[in-house]
Amino acid sequence: MTTTITSGLATREGTAEDNADAARVYVLADGTTGAAVIDGIGHGPHTSATAPLLAEVAARIAARRDPLAALLTASELIADEGADGEEADAVAVAVRVRPDDEIAVVTWTGDARAYGWDGERLELYTDDHTVGAQLRANGTALDIAREHDNWIRTSLARATIGTVYTADIRDELIILTSDGVHDQMTTEEMAALVREHAQDPQALADALVTAARTDKSGYRDDATAIVVRAPAVTPPQ
């Protein structure tokens, strides 16, 4: 019996200019699924136009090759600053899920995230490549480290094998998010949404981006989520 992989994708523009996020899902003939979330840095003249291209390339290469090749290929599209010196940059996360394979492979750079849900617990499989996260890991006071959470240590345009990290996920449900989702709710709030909509990837993706709130100043970031579900196959009796 072959596993049927299903997915859902949603994005919601924030309160600053146009949507700098993008996401794509691509499925090969054999059912292998590649997915990518791109979170453009800032709202420069190229960002919203280039982000969908980066997501499309990353999703297709993730399915056909692997997520590491996906992000490194997407990186080449924006590695040069361009004639005006204002080419887009972004952070990114990509995943490949194969039918009947126990392990999904995810890669990321920056503070885009990948979560897994096994039916009971929500697990974060990525770590944010930010100065704030690095400071916390080295024992800096939380209030000081928090002030540096928007300082990205790596980005897609500067991606190398050494700055694109990889993790394996064995959970049935994989969730990719931009920071406009995971920074705007607690882990407990996210887990509650996952528990409620785990059987319907599209409903879960919609719920995650809808739940993103504004901050105290009234600002709300672009919010994007992809949910990929690959139920475990029950061996024949």
Secondary structure, DSSP 8 states (H G I E B T S, - for coil): -----EEEEEEE--SSSS--EEEEEEE-TTS-EEEEEEEESS--TTHHHHHHHHHHHHHHHHHHT-HHHHHHHHHHHHSS--TTS----EEEEEEEE-TT-S-EEEEEESS-EEEEE-SS-EEE-----BHHHHHHHTT--HHHHHTTTT-BS--STT--TTTSEEEEE-SSEEEEE-HHHHTTS-HHHHHHHHHHHTT-HHHHHHHHHHH----TTS----EEEEEEE--------
